[in-house]
Amino acid sequence: MDAGLIGSVITVLFFVAFIGIVWWAYHRGNRQRFDDAAQLPFQEEDEVGRRPHE
């Protein structure tokens, strides 16, 4: 195998991985998980051990 073939195979593998990641990120089933994760910084501080009005 020469360097050109190896480079082509790696490029195709990375492209397939990229398409898989994009599909996973925009899949409907993940929407609720991503919305929940987006709200984590705004949750009450008492979940990390502090009282809310300290």
N, C-alpha and C positions, 0 to 999 in steps of 0.2 A: 504494500500500500504506500502510495506516495503522499506527500504533504497536502496536495490539492484535494485528494479524496477525503483525507481525514478532516481537513478544514470544512469541506462541504457537508460531511456527516455531522460534525459538531454544530454547524450553522442550522441545519435542519432540526436537530435535537433541541437547540435553544429556542427555535421558532415554535416548535410544538409545545415546549414548556411554557412559553409566553402566552400562547393561545389558551392553554389550560388554566393558567393563572387568571387571565382576563375572564374566561368563562366562569370560574369559581367566584370571582369578585362580583360579577353581575348576576349570578344565579339567584332566582327569587327566594330560594330556601334560606339563604344567608342574610336576607334583609333585616330580620328581627335581631339576629346576633350582632350585626354591625350597628344597628340603631341603639341597642343596649350598650355596646362598647363606647359609642359616641357620647353617651350620657354619663359615663363613669366619673369624669372630672367634676360634674355638677351634683353628685350625690352628697348626702350629709356626711360631715366629718366624723360622726360618732361611730361609723363603721371601721375606722382605723384606730379607735381607742380613745378619742377625745370627746368631751361633751360638746353639744352643739353651741352652747353660749359661753365658752371659755374665753 
